[in-house]
Each structure stands twice: as C-alpha cells, then as structure tokens.
Amino acid sequence: MDKTIYLGALDIGGTKLAATVADASGPLARVVAPTARSGGERAVGEQATSLLAQACATAGIAPGMIRRVGVSSCGPFVTVDGAIALVTPNLCGGLSGASDLPNDWTRIPLESVLRESFADVVIRNDCVAALTGERSFGALQDQANCVYVTWSTGIGFGLCVDGHILLGKHGNAGHAGHMLLDAASDALCGCGNRGDVEALVSGRNLGRRGGQNAAAIFAAARQGESAERTLVEQAAQWFGRALYNLAVTLDTRVFVIGGSVWLHHGDWLEALVQHEIVTRLPALTAEVTLKPAALGSLVADIGALCLVLPAEWRETWRQRQPWQALTS
C-alpha cells in the first residue's frame, strides 16, 4: 500500500479556479479553468472536485489518495448546517443581479460538496490563505504586523496583528474591500454598496464603469489614454486611502500586495498608492512599506497548501521552493 501523503489545494476566485496536488517533494500538478458561473448552486463545488481529479490524473494518482484539501476561496462565508457556504457577490447572481453573472445563486454550498469526496477540508478566505503563504515562504516571513492585499476581480485583505492572523466570528475578517469611502459616489459594488473600496477600485467594477474589460482599461491607462488614465489613477488613490485606514487602525508595518491588477500594473501605480499613505499622520505611517507578493501569481495556491501542510515539510520547502516548477 502506498503510504505517501498527498495533499490537494484549491484556489477559488471570481475569475478562475485552480486545483493543485502535492506530496512531500512539492506540487505535482496544477489545473486551471474559469470559475463556473452557471448551473445549479453546487456547480462551483462540483467543478472544484472535478479539477482536483484532473490534477490527480496528471500526477498519476487516484483522487481517493488525497489526505487533506486546503481551500483558498473568495467570500464572504456563512455557515449552513455546520458547513461553510459562499455568499460572494462576484459569483452569486442572485445577490448582485449583475448581467455578467448568468445564475440566480444566493449561496454556494462549497464545504458540503467537497466533503462528499474529501473527509478533511480546511477553508479560508483567499487573502487569509495568501497571507499564510507569504508568512510561510514569501515576503512576510519575519513580520508580525502585516497585511496581505489583493487587487484583482475584487479587493480583499488578510490581517495579522502581533503574529496572530485574524479570522473573525465567521472567518470573514479582512473584508475591508467593503469599507465605505465615498457615500456620494455612483460606483456600485456587487454587494449593494455604493462607494465602497471594491466599487471604486476592483477590476470587475472598473470594467463595468469603463464599458470595457479591466485589462483593456489598464492597458489604455498605461499608454496615457486620458479617460482610462483618470479612472485608474483615481482607483489607485482610493486604494491607497483604504491602505491608510488599515495602517492607522492596525498599526501595521508592511502591506504585501498581490492580484492580477497589481501583478501587471503595480510598477507604475505604487507611487500613487504610497503617496496616499505616507502623506498623512506620519507618527503612524512613516514606517509603512509596500511589497509585491513574493509568491507572485501562485500566492493563493501555495497559501491553500499551507493550510494543510505538515509541519515537517516546511523547512525543506522553504529551502527548495518546489512550487517554482509550476511556473515553468
């Protein structure tokens, strides 16, 4: 009998879903697909199970050999019959009524569906998982007061104070993307707020406001197109103010920023964001720094693995960085 320990990891976002399989040597296979947006409420959970099976097939193992599954997922979460379900406005059309969400879901029964195939499942908000990954193997290994931030389809945060990662009563600590910034704004978030961080800043909402997809808006802004440049620069300023609010609330030292927007455009937006932080209340902001996610586009995948990673594997992984094979 094969006694090798195999782990599964899921990164469930508003745009893509990734499944990874690993053993003590590191990740063995990764499969990625657009996140399901149609079908019944079980669609996302069933897609996650299917992608894990595909990753197992690529790695040459049976899905039944997976011992534990770590899940990095967009939220918020609610508990239904003792299991975590998703009520995320970036996936649930029944909550947001958005035209780009062709479903009537009001919740996604994630944990209950996964547990039909896997007995041991650990689910965390995607930014909490990413924070765990960066503190394990990335840019936050020596930091006790730090925040992970994603600027992508949505806006989310993972919070660490005095070495303690904050979870909250339902695992929703860090949903500061729904912090209200401009009550007079007409920018609408999928959650129903007007003028919250996600409404003003997220790739999905900027795309809806700008009348084209987010990638096109940011590309035009980088090239100096006037309307798009103004929209994106204003978004960067709002993003910086959100970070300022968290810096003075948590007395944090460093923000590590990930997500597709920052990965591709942080090089020219960083100065705008930093300005919004350090030009206010220097007693609390003078030492605050911004860093890119050291784990790059794999931060949520590695974070999901870290949720279930045996302690005895960590030092070897830290030295060998075996996840690099997934980028080749």
Short mmCIF file of the C-alpha atoms (twelve columns), coordinates in Angstrom:
data_MODEL
# 
_entry.id   MODEL 
# 
loop_
_atom_site.group_PDB 
_atom_site.id 
_atom_site.type_symbol 
_atom_site.label_atom_id 
_atom_site.label_alt_id 
_atom_site.label_comp_id 
_atom_site.label_asym_id 
_atom_site.label_seq_id 
_atom_site.Cartn_x 
_atom_site.Cartn_y 
_atom_site.Cartn_z 
_atom_site.pdbx_PDB_model_num 
ATOM 1   C CA . MET A 1   0.000   0.000  0.000   1 
ATOM 2   C CA . ASP A 2   1.294   3.464  -0.939  1 
ATOM 3   C CA . LYS A 3   1.710   5.401  2.331   1 
ATOM 4   C CA . THR A 4   2.769   8.628  0.615   1 
ATOM 5   C CA . ILE A 5   0.883   11.648 1.930   1 
ATOM 6   C CA . TYR A 6   -0.850  13.561 -0.853  1 
ATOM 7   C CA . LEU A 7   -2.453  16.983 -0.406  1 
ATOM 8   C CA . GLY A 8   -4.948  18.882 -2.512  1 
ATOM 9   C CA . ALA A 9   -5.261  22.660 -2.824  1 
ATOM 10  C CA . LEU A 10  -7.988  24.798 -4.375  1 
ATOM 11  C CA . ASP A 11  -7.842  28.494 -5.261  1 
ATOM 12  C CA . ILE A 12  -11.412 29.642 -5.925  1 
ATOM 13  C CA . GLY A 13  -11.669 33.179 -7.256  1 
ATOM 14  C CA . GLY A 14  -14.225 35.292 -9.011  1 
ATOM 15  C CA . THR A 15  -12.492 34.686 -12.357 1 
ATOM 16  C CA . LYS A 16  -10.564 31.406 -12.183 1 
ATOM 17  C CA . LEU A 17  -10.444 28.173 -10.213 1 
ATOM 18  C CA . ALA A 18  -7.159  26.296 -9.785  1 
ATOM 19  C CA . ALA A 19  -6.553  22.815 -8.346  1 
ATOM 20  C CA . THR A 20  -3.128  21.600 -7.217  1 
ATOM 21  C CA . VAL A 21  -1.892  18.230 -5.964  1 
ATOM 22  C CA . ALA A 22  1.286   17.900 -3.885  1 
ATOM 23  C CA . ASP A 23  3.354   15.467 -1.871  1 
ATOM 24  C CA . ALA A 24  6.382   15.997 0.382   1 
ATOM 25  C CA . SER A 25  8.553   16.778 -2.662  1 
ATOM 26  C CA . GLY A 26  6.307   19.684 -3.675  1 
ATOM 27  C CA . PRO A 27  3.433   20.399 -6.088  1 
ATOM 28  C CA . LEU A 28  2.988   17.635 -8.658  1 
ATOM 29  C CA . ALA A 29  0.313   19.069 -10.953 1 
ATOM 30  C CA . ARG A 30  -1.946  22.115 -11.323 1 
ATOM 31  C CA . VAL A 31  -5.097  22.534 -13.419 1 
ATOM 32  C CA . VAL A 32  -6.818  25.881 -14.056 1 
ATOM 33  C CA . ALA A 33  -10.237 26.776 -15.512 1 
ATOM 34  C CA . PRO A 34  -12.619 29.767 -15.483 1 
ATOM 35  C CA . THR A 35  -14.770 29.610 -12.353 1 
ATOM 36  C CA . ALA A 36  -18.232 28.199 -13.031 1 
ATOM 37  C CA . ARG A 37  -20.904 30.902 -13.240 1 
ATOM 38  C CA . SER A 38  -23.896 28.936 -14.447 1 
ATOM 39  C CA . GLY A 39  -25.799 25.811 -13.487 1 
ATOM 40  C CA . GLY A 40  -27.049 24.987 -10.017 1 
ATOM 41  C CA . GLU A 41  -25.631 26.258 -6.730  1 
ATOM 42  C CA . ARG A 42  -23.448 23.113 -6.470  1 
ATOM 43  C CA . ALA A 43  -21.629 23.986 -9.713  1 
ATOM 44  C CA . VAL A 44  -18.529 25.579 -8.154  1 
ATOM 45  C CA . GLY A 45  -18.039 22.790 -5.615  1 
ATOM 46  C CA . GLU A 46  -18.502 20.125 -8.266  1 
ATOM 47  C CA . GLN A 47  -16.095 21.919 -10.601 1 
ATOM 48  C CA . ALA A 48  -13.505 22.076 -7.795  1 
ATOM 49  C CA . THR A 49  -13.854 18.343 -7.173  1 
ATOM 50  C CA . SER A 50  -13.540 17.635 -10.905 1 
ATOM 51  C CA . LEU A 51  -10.423 19.792 -11.298 1 
ATOM 52  C CA . LEU A 52  -8.771  18.063 -8.340  1 
ATOM 53  C CA . ALA A 53  -9.482  14.745 -10.039 1 
ATOM 54  C CA . GLN A 54  -7.881  16.093 -13.231 1 
ATOM 55  C CA . ALA A 55  -4.811  17.226 -11.287 1 
ATOM 56  C CA . CYS A 56  -4.595  13.783 -9.694  1 
ATOM 57  C CA . ALA A 57  -4.783  12.139 -13.119 1 
ATOM 58  C CA . THR A 58  -1.951  14.356 -14.361 1 
ATOM 59  C CA . ALA A 59  0.101   13.418 -11.290 1 
ATOM 60  C CA . GLY A 60  -0.691  9.730  -11.762 1 
ATOM 61  C CA . ILE A 61  -2.577  9.191  -8.505  1 
ATOM 62  C CA . ALA A 62  -6.170  8.344  -7.616  1 
ATOM 63  C CA . PRO A 63  -8.313  11.159 -6.113  1 
ATOM 64  C CA . GLY A 64  -9.017  8.881  -3.149  1 
ATOM 65  C CA . MET A 65  -5.343  9.150  -2.166  1 
ATOM 66  C CA . ILE A 66  -5.722  12.834 -1.236  1 
ATOM 67  C CA . ARG A 67  -5.489  13.052 2.574   1 
ATOM 68  C CA . ARG A 68  -6.321  16.721 3.145   1 
ATOM 69  C CA . VAL A 69  -7.565  19.616 0.999   1 
ATOM 70  C CA . GLY A 70  -6.758  23.265 1.687   1 
ATOM 71  C CA . VAL A 71  -9.070  25.802 0.099   1 
ATOM 72  C CA . SER A 72  -8.357  29.471 -0.602  1 
ATOM 73  C CA . SER A 73  -11.697 30.998 -1.559  1 
ATOM 74  C CA . CYS A 74  -13.342 34.321 -2.222  1 
ATOM 75  C CA . GLY A 75  -16.002 35.192 0.341   1 
ATOM 76  C CA . PRO A 76  -17.839 36.236 2.405   1 
ATOM 77  C CA . PHE A 77  -18.700 32.969 4.151   1 
ATOM 78  C CA . VAL A 78  -21.782 31.837 6.002   1 
ATOM 79  C CA . THR A 79  -22.302 28.590 7.893   1 
ATOM 80  C CA . VAL A 80  -25.143 26.357 6.685   1 
ATOM 81  C CA . ASP A 81  -25.816 23.138 8.610   1 
ATOM 82  C CA . GLY A 82  -22.323 23.339 10.066  1 
ATOM 83  C CA . ALA A 83  -20.546 23.757 6.706   1 
ATOM 84  C CA . ILE A 84  -19.064 26.838 5.023   1 
ATOM 85  C CA . ALA A 85  -21.017 28.275 2.098   1 
ATOM 86  C CA . LEU A 86  -20.032 31.232 -0.098  1 
ATOM 87  C CA . VAL A 87  -22.158 34.348 -0.459  1 
ATOM 88  C CA . THR A 88  -19.789 36.238 -2.714  1 
ATOM 89  C CA . PRO A 89  -21.297 38.969 -4.923  1 
ATOM 90  C CA . ASN A 90  -18.648 38.277 -7.573  1 
ATOM 91  C CA . LEU A 91  -20.141 34.815 -8.195  1 
ATOM 92  C CA . CYS A 92  -23.729 34.830 -6.890  1 
ATOM 93  C CA . GLY A 93  -26.032 36.441 -9.436  1 
ATOM 94  C CA . GLY A 94  -28.965 36.113 -7.072  1 
ATOM 95  C CA . LEU A 95  -27.223 38.514 -4.693  1 
ATOM 96  C CA . SER A 96  -25.892 41.124 -7.110  1 
ATOM 97  C CA . GLY A 97  -28.276 40.878 -10.068 1 
ATOM 98  C CA . ALA A 98  -25.310 41.672 -12.335 1 
ATOM 99  C CA . SER A 99  -25.707 40.952 -16.048 1 
ATOM 100 C CA . ASP A 100 -22.310 39.214 -16.208 1 
ATOM 101 C CA . LEU A 101 -23.434 36.553 -13.687 1 
ATOM 102 C CA . PRO A 102 -25.871 34.213 -15.506 1 
ATOM 103 C CA . ASN A 103 -27.199 32.498 -12.377 1 
ATOM 104 C CA . ASP A 104 -29.658 33.052 -9.553  1 
ATOM 105 C CA . TRP A 105 -27.426 31.742 -6.766  1 
ATOM 106 C CA . THR A 106 -27.749 33.265 -3.322  1 
ATOM 107 C CA . ARG A 107 -25.162 30.943 -1.787  1 
ATOM 108 C CA . ILE A 108 -22.680 28.317 -2.915  1 
ATOM 109 C CA . PRO A 109 -22.545 25.171 -0.725  1 
ATOM 110 C CA . LEU A 110 -18.804 24.703 -1.025  1 
ATOM 111 C CA . GLU A 111 -17.730 22.700 2.024   1 
ATOM 112 C CA . SER A 112 -20.633 20.248 1.976   1 
ATOM 113 C CA . VAL A 113 -19.975 19.381 -1.698  1 
ATOM 114 C CA . LEU A 114 -16.219 18.958 -1.177  1 
ATOM 115 C CA . ARG A 115 -16.754 16.718 1.837   1 
ATOM 116 C CA . GLU A 116 -18.663 14.269 -0.337  1 
ATOM 117 C CA . SER A 117 -15.261 13.379 -1.834  1 
ATOM 118 C CA . PHE A 118 -12.712 14.531 0.786   1 
ATOM 119 C CA . ALA A 119 -13.017 13.959 4.532   1 
ATOM 120 C CA . ASP A 120 -10.541 16.618 5.696   1 
ATOM 121 C CA . VAL A 121 -11.169 20.076 4.214   1 
ATOM 122 C CA . VAL A 122 -9.834  23.409 5.537   1 
ATOM 123 C CA . ILE A 123 -11.359 26.563 4.006   1 
ATOM 124 C CA . ARG A 124 -10.078 30.108 4.493   1 
ATOM 125 C CA . ASN A 125 -10.726 33.415 2.810   1 
ATOM 126 C CA . ASP A 126 -8.366  33.726 -0.154  1 
ATOM 127 C CA . CYS A 127 -6.482  36.658 1.357   1 
ATOM 128 C CA . VAL A 128 -6.062  34.860 4.685   1 
ATOM 129 C CA . ALA A 129 -4.671  31.877 2.785   1 
ATOM 130 C CA . ALA A 130 -2.368  34.148 0.753   1 
ATOM 131 C CA . LEU A 131 -1.207  35.822 3.967   1 
ATOM 132 C CA . THR A 132 -0.441  32.369 5.383   1 
ATOM 133 C CA . GLY A 133 1.580   31.539 2.266   1 
ATOM 134 C CA . GLU A 134 3.560   34.782 2.333   1 
ATOM 135 C CA . ARG A 135 4.292   34.344 6.059   1 
ATOM 136 C CA . SER A 136 5.408   30.757 5.434   1 
ATOM 137 C CA . PHE A 137 7.506   31.137 2.288   1 
ATOM 138 C CA . GLY A 138 7.232   34.670 0.931   1 
ATOM 139 C CA . ALA A 139 7.783   38.326 1.752   1 
ATOM 140 C CA . LEU A 140 6.309   38.231 5.282   1 
ATOM 141 C CA . GLN A 141 8.376   35.503 6.949   1 
ATOM 142 C CA . ASP A 142 9.773   37.872 9.578   1 
ATOM 143 C CA . GLN A 143 6.682   40.067 10.034  1 
ATOM 144 C CA . ALA A 144 4.274   40.026 12.997  1 
ATOM 145 C CA . ASN A 145 2.245   43.123 11.994  1 
ATOM 146 C CA . CYS A 146 1.378   42.873 8.343   1 
ATOM 147 C CA . VAL A 147 -1.425  42.796 5.795   1 
ATOM 148 C CA . TYR A 148 -1.834  40.886 2.558   1 
ATOM 149 C CA . VAL A 149 -3.918  42.734 -0.047  1 
ATOM 150 C CA . THR A 150 -5.272  41.567 -3.380  1 
ATOM 151 C CA . TRP A 151 -6.220  43.949 -6.162  1 
ATOM 152 C CA . SER A 152 -7.932  41.793 -8.733  1 
ATOM 153 C CA . THR A 153 -11.521 40.927 -9.710  1 
ATOM 154 C CA . GLY A 154 -12.326 42.011 -6.157  1 
ATOM 155 C CA . ILE A 155 -10.463 43.684 -3.303  1 
ATOM 156 C CA . GLY A 156 -9.611  41.703 -0.178  1 
ATOM 157 C CA . PHE A 157 -7.296  41.677 2.816   1 
ATOM 158 C CA . GLY A 158 -5.641  39.208 5.173   1 
ATOM 159 C CA . LEU A 159 -4.747  40.751 8.546   1 
ATOM 160 C CA . CYS A 160 -2.001  39.807 11.002  1 
ATOM 161 C CA . VAL A 161 -1.567  41.661 14.320  1 
ATOM 162 C CA . ASP A 162 1.164   40.774 16.835  1 
ATOM 163 C CA . GLY A 163 1.764   37.497 15.000  1 
ATOM 164 C CA . HIS A 164 -1.901  36.446 15.089  1 
ATOM 165 C CA . ILE A 165 -3.826  36.025 11.844  1 
ATOM 166 C CA . LEU A 166 -7.314  37.440 12.339  1 
ATOM 167 C CA . LEU A 167 -10.273 35.265 11.325  1 
ATOM 168 C CA . GLY A 168 -13.384 36.793 12.938  1 
ATOM 169 C CA . LYS A 169 -16.629 35.212 14.079  1 
ATOM 170 C CA . HIS A 170 -17.420 33.584 10.710  1 
ATOM 171 C CA . GLY A 171 -13.977 33.610 9.082   1 
ATOM 172 C CA . ASN A 172 -14.705 36.917 7.350   1 
ATOM 173 C CA . ALA A 173 -12.080 39.169 8.963   1 
ATOM 174 C CA . GLY A 174 -10.367 41.163 6.233   1 
ATOM 175 C CA . HIS A 175 -13.387 42.008 4.083   1 
ATOM 176 C CA . ALA A 176 -12.277 45.624 4.166   1 
ATOM 177 C CA . GLY A 177 -12.935 45.783 0.430   1 
ATOM 178 C CA . HIS A 178 -16.448 46.722 1.533   1 
ATOM 179 C CA . MET A 179 -15.224 49.620 3.659   1 
ATOM 180 C CA . LEU A 180 -17.216 52.707 2.669   1 
ATOM 181 C CA . LEU A 181 -15.082 55.516 1.249   1 
ATOM 182 C CA . ASP A 182 -17.357 57.794 -0.791  1 
ATOM 183 C CA . ALA A 183 -21.060 57.798 0.065   1 
ATOM 184 C CA . ALA A 184 -21.744 60.288 -2.757  1 
ATOM 185 C CA . SER A 185 -20.274 58.028 -5.440  1 
ATOM 186 C CA . ASP A 186 -22.407 56.249 -8.019  1 
ATOM 187 C CA . ALA A 187 -19.859 53.391 -8.214  1 
ATOM 188 C CA . LEU A 188 -21.835 50.240 -7.386  1 
ATOM 189 C CA . CYS A 189 -20.369 47.132 -5.773  1 
ATOM 190 C CA . GLY A 190 -21.910 43.712 -6.275  1 
ATOM 191 C CA . CYS A 191 -22.671 43.615 -2.546  1 
ATOM 192 C CA . GLY A 192 -25.077 46.556 -2.994  1 
ATOM 193 C CA . ASN A 193 -22.844 49.268 -1.517  1 
ATOM 194 C CA . ARG A 194 -22.134 52.442 -3.422  1 
ATOM 195 C CA . GLY A 195 -18.712 53.977 -2.959  1 
ATOM 196 C CA . ASP A 196 -17.005 51.158 -1.092  1 
ATOM 197 C CA . VAL A 197 -13.406 50.163 -1.897  1 
ATOM 198 C CA . GLU A 198 -14.374 47.350 -4.239  1 
ATOM 199 C CA . ALA A 199 -16.881 49.514 -6.126  1 
ATOM 200 C CA . LEU A 200 -14.254 52.210 -6.694  1 
ATOM 201 C CA . VAL A 201 -11.197 50.045 -7.319  1 
ATOM 202 C CA . SER A 202 -11.783 46.402 -8.317  1 
ATOM 203 C CA . GLY A 203 -11.034 45.212 -11.826 1 
ATOM 204 C CA . ARG A 204 -14.561 43.908 -12.319 1 
ATOM 205 C CA . ASN A 205 -16.243 47.134 -11.242 1 
ATOM 206 C CA . LEU A 206 -13.823 49.373 -13.137 1 
ATOM 207 C CA . GLY A 207 -14.620 47.326 -16.222 1 
ATOM 208 C CA . ARG A 208 -18.350 47.827 -15.724 1 
ATOM 209 C CA . ARG A 209 -17.899 51.570 -15.204 1 
ATOM 210 C CA . GLY A 210 -15.473 51.976 -18.106 1 
ATOM 211 C CA . GLY A 211 -17.503 49.969 -20.602 1 
ATOM 212 C CA . GLN A 212 -14.729 47.505 -21.463 1 
ATOM 213 C CA . ASN A 213 -12.831 44.743 -19.735 1 
ATOM 214 C CA . ALA A 214 -10.385 45.667 -16.977 1 
ATOM 215 C CA . ALA A 215 -7.315  44.513 -18.898 1 
ATOM 216 C CA . ALA A 216 -8.143  46.920 -21.742 1 
ATOM 217 C CA . ILE A 217 -8.769  49.795 -19.323 1 
ATOM 218 C CA . PHE A 218 -5.453  49.335 -17.524 1 
ATOM 219 C CA . ALA A 219 -3.555  48.867 -20.794 1 
ATOM 220 C CA . ALA A 220 -5.014  52.099 -22.184 1 
ATOM 221 C CA . ALA A 221 -4.261  53.911 -18.929 1 
ATOM 222 C CA . ARG A 222 -0.637  52.770 -19.032 1 
ATOM 223 C CA . GLN A 223 -0.387  54.121 -22.580 1 
ATOM 224 C CA . GLY A 224 -1.694  57.508 -21.435 1 
ATOM 225 C CA . GLU A 225 -5.237  57.451 -22.814 1 
ATOM 226 C CA . SER A 226 -6.894  60.320 -20.945 1 
ATOM 227 C CA . ALA A 227 -10.234 58.843 -19.777 1 
ATOM 228 C CA . GLU A 228 -8.771  55.490 -18.758 1 
ATOM 229 C CA . ARG A 229 -5.744  57.124 -17.126 1 
ATOM 230 C CA . THR A 230 -8.005  59.291 -14.971 1 
ATOM 231 C CA . LEU A 231 -10.189 56.329 -13.980 1 
ATOM 232 C CA . VAL A 232 -7.224  54.164 -12.982 1 
ATOM 233 C CA . GLU A 233 -5.328  56.916 -11.163 1 
ATOM 234 C CA . GLN A 234 -8.433  57.701 -9.127  1 
ATOM 235 C CA . ALA A 235 -8.756  54.000 -8.321  1 
ATOM 236 C CA . ALA A 236 -5.132  53.912 -7.140  1 
ATOM 237 C CA . GLN A 237 -5.770  56.900 -4.885  1 
ATOM 238 C CA . TRP A 238 -8.840  55.247 -3.334  1 
ATOM 239 C CA . PHE A 239 -6.842  52.048 -2.894  1 
ATOM 240 C CA . GLY A 240 -4.099  53.986 -1.105  1 
ATOM 241 C CA . ARG A 241 -6.643  55.600 1.215   1 
ATOM 242 C CA . ALA A 242 -8.022  52.184 2.102   1 
ATOM 243 C CA . LEU A 243 -4.497  51.045 2.998   1 
ATOM 244 C CA . TYR A 244 -4.028  54.201 5.062   1 
ATOM 245 C CA . ASN A 245 -7.221  53.430 7.000   1 
ATOM 246 C CA . LEU A 246 -5.946  49.952 7.803   1 
ATOM 247 C CA . ALA A 247 -2.451  51.189 8.653   1 
ATOM 248 C CA . VAL A 248 -3.752  53.562 11.311  1 
ATOM 249 C CA . THR A 249 -6.319  51.061 12.583  1 
ATOM 250 C CA . LEU A 250 -3.957  48.084 12.952  1 
ATOM 251 C CA . ASP A 251 -0.615  49.906 13.382  1 
ATOM 252 C CA . THR A 252 0.699   47.647 10.652  1 
ATOM 253 C CA . ARG A 253 4.247   47.719 9.292   1 
ATOM 254 C CA . VAL A 254 4.055   46.250 5.800   1 
ATOM 255 C CA . PHE A 255 1.489   45.594 3.082   1 
ATOM 256 C CA . VAL A 256 2.208   42.799 0.636   1 
ATOM 257 C CA . ILE A 257 0.105   43.289 -2.484  1 
ATOM 258 C CA . GLY A 258 -0.926  40.623 -4.963  1 
ATOM 259 C CA . GLY A 259 -3.671  40.050 -7.506  1 
ATOM 260 C CA . SER A 260 -3.699  40.390 -11.271 1 
ATOM 261 C CA . VAL A 261 -4.035  44.185 -11.349 1 
ATOM 262 C CA . TRP A 262 -1.044  44.764 -9.076  1 
ATOM 263 C CA . LEU A 263 0.982   41.993 -10.703 1 
ATOM 264 C CA . HIS A 264 0.725   43.720 -14.077 1 
ATOM 265 C CA . HIS A 265 0.493   47.402 -13.091 1 
ATOM 266 C CA . GLY A 266 1.910   47.841 -9.604  1 
ATOM 267 C CA . ASP A 267 5.162   49.147 -11.064 1 
ATOM 268 C CA . TRP A 268 3.554   52.450 -12.094 1 
ATOM 269 C CA . LEU A 269 0.695   52.618 -9.577  1 
ATOM 270 C CA . GLU A 270 2.798   52.101 -6.448  1 
ATOM 271 C CA . ALA A 271 3.886   55.748 -6.149  1 
ATOM 272 C CA . LEU A 272 0.254   56.937 -6.216  1 
ATOM 273 C CA . VAL A 273 -0.761  54.398 -3.568  1 
ATOM 274 C CA . GLN A 274 2.232   55.102 -1.339  1 
ATOM 275 C CA . HIS A 275 1.562   58.860 -1.506  1 
ATOM 276 C CA . GLU A 276 -1.931  58.398 -0.059  1 
ATOM 277 C CA . ILE A 277 -0.435  56.590 2.952   1 
ATOM 278 C CA . VAL A 278 2.728   58.449 3.909   1 
ATOM 279 C CA . THR A 279 1.417   61.996 3.473   1 
ATOM 280 C CA . ARG A 280 -0.967  61.507 6.402   1 
ATOM 281 C CA . LEU A 281 -0.251  61.162 10.137  1 
ATOM 282 C CA . PRO A 282 3.451   60.268 9.921   1 
ATOM 283 C CA . ALA A 283 3.558   59.040 13.522  1 
ATOM 284 C CA . LEU A 284 1.580   56.018 12.303  1 
ATOM 285 C CA . THR A 285 2.558   55.813 8.636   1 
ATOM 286 C CA . ALA A 286 6.220   56.823 8.336   1 
ATOM 287 C CA . GLU A 287 7.488   53.218 8.552   1 
ATOM 288 C CA . VAL A 288 4.769   51.603 6.440   1 
ATOM 289 C CA . THR A 289 6.123   49.865 3.337   1 
ATOM 290 C CA . LEU A 290 4.594   48.193 0.277   1 
ATOM 291 C CA . LYS A 291 5.957   44.957 -1.189  1 
ATOM 292 C CA . PRO A 292 4.849   42.748 -4.077  1 
ATOM 293 C CA . ALA A 293 3.768   39.205 -3.263  1 
ATOM 294 C CA . ALA A 294 6.927   37.111 -3.399  1 
ATOM 295 C CA . LEU A 295 4.888   34.068 -4.444  1 
ATOM 296 C CA . GLY A 296 3.502   36.016 -7.384  1 
ATOM 297 C CA . SER A 297 0.544   34.541 -9.230  1 
ATOM 298 C CA . LEU A 298 0.770   31.338 -7.154  1 
ATOM 299 C CA . VAL A 299 0.273   33.060 -3.805  1 
ATOM 300 C CA . ALA A 300 -3.260  31.750 -3.227  1 
ATOM 301 C CA . ASP A 301 -2.376  28.246 -4.446  1 
ATOM 302 C CA . ILE A 302 0.626   27.982 -2.109  1 
ATOM 303 C CA . GLY A 303 -1.427  29.604 0.640   1 
ATOM 304 C CA . ALA A 304 -4.084  26.899 0.234   1 
ATOM 305 C CA . LEU A 305 -1.415  24.214 0.524   1 
ATOM 306 C CA . CYS A 306 -0.008  25.917 3.631   1 
ATOM 307 C CA . LEU A 307 -3.390  25.483 5.336   1 
ATOM 308 C CA . VAL A 308 -2.854  21.703 5.385   1 
ATOM 309 C CA . LEU A 309 0.930   21.373 5.023   1 
ATOM 310 C CA . PRO A 310 2.580   19.067 7.589   1 
ATOM 311 C CA . ALA A 311 4.991   20.985 9.816   1 
ATOM 312 C CA . GLU A 312 7.852   18.645 8.957   1 
ATOM 313 C CA . TRP A 313 7.677   19.615 5.265   1 
ATOM 314 C CA . ARG A 314 8.048   23.352 5.788   1 
ATOM 315 C CA . GLU A 315 11.803  23.737 6.153   1 
ATOM 316 C CA . THR A 316 12.533  21.583 3.107   1 
ATOM 317 C CA . TRP A 317 10.014  23.540 1.042   1 
ATOM 318 C CA . ARG A 318 11.452  26.811 2.305   1 
ATOM 319 C CA . GLN A 319 14.903  25.804 1.101   1 
ATOM 320 C CA . ARG A 320 13.928  24.151 -2.181  1 
ATOM 321 C CA . GLN A 321 10.963  26.377 -3.233  1 
ATOM 322 C CA . PRO A 322 9.430   23.454 -5.187  1 
ATOM 323 C CA . TRP A 323 6.426   25.495 -6.346  1 
ATOM 324 C CA . GLN A 324 8.721   27.194 -8.880  1 
ATOM 325 C CA . ALA A 325 8.203   24.161 -11.114 1 
ATOM 326 C CA . LEU A 326 4.603   25.245 -11.655 1 
ATOM 327 C CA . THR A 327 5.709   28.462 -13.356 1 
ATOM 328 C CA . SER A 328 7.900   26.732 -15.951 1 
# 
